[in-house]
Amino acid sequence: MKRRELLTGAALAGALPAWARAADTMTLPDMDLHDPFIVTDATSRTYWLFTKNNPAVSGKKALGVMAYRSRNLKHWSRPELVFQLPASTWANDGCWAPEVHR
């Protein structure tokens, strides 16, 4: 439970870098997603899409969760790793289907 709160708090507080340049955006349905979870931040009018980290997409070789941002549910920023599992975890296949709440 604490991990979810930390992950969501960090992501929604703007812990991710500033919006990617237009050339770095991704568009649905061309994104390779598995069991994504979307959270809406009404204040900033931003959607956050959380999914299992894919090192080929995020550039971070780690087991964890990556997050995309969008204002229209079609164009998304390049994802950033927002949560990394500890090396000693039992979940050695990563974080499938992360469910995130404010």
Backbone hydrogen bonds, N-H to C=O, Kabsch-Sander energy under -0.5 kcal/mol:
donor,donor_aa,acceptor,acceptor_aa,energy
5,E,1,M,-1.9
6,L,2,K,-2.7
7,L,3,R,-2.9
8,T,4,R,-2.8
9,G,5,E,-2.6
10,A,6,L,-2.6
11,A,7,L,-2.4
12,L,8,T,-3.0
13,A,9,G,-1.4
14,G,11,A,-1.3
15,A,10,A,-2.2
24,D,21,R,-2.0
25,T,22,A,-1.5
26,M,76,W,-3.6
28,L,74,K,-2.1
30,D,27,T,-1.6
33,L,31,M,-1.2
37,F,50,F,-2.2
39,V,48,W,-2.7
41,D,46,T,-2.9
42,A,40,T,-0.7
45,R,41,D,-1.1
46,T,41,D,-1.7
47,Y,70,S,-3.5
48,W,39,V,-2.9
49,L,68,Y,-2.1
50,F,37,F,-3.2
50,F,48,W,-0.6
51,T,66,M,-2.1
52,K,34,H,-0.6
53,N,64,G,-2.8
57,V,54,N,-2.0
58,S,54,N,-2.7
59,G,55,P,-1.8
61,K,59,G,-0.6
62,A,60,K,-1.4
64,G,62,A,-0.6
65,V,83,F,-2.4
66,M,51,T,-2.6
67,A,80,E,-2.3
68,Y,49,L,-2.4
70,S,47,Y,-2.0
76,W,26,M,-3.7
76,W,74,K,-0.5
77,S,69,R,-2.5
80,E,67,A,-1.8
82,V,65,V,-2.6
83,F,65,V,-1.6
85,L,63,L,-2.9
89,T,86,P,-1.7
92,N,90,W,-2.0
94,G,91,A,-1.4
95,C,64,G,-0.7
96,W,94,G,-0.8
100,V,98,P,-0.5
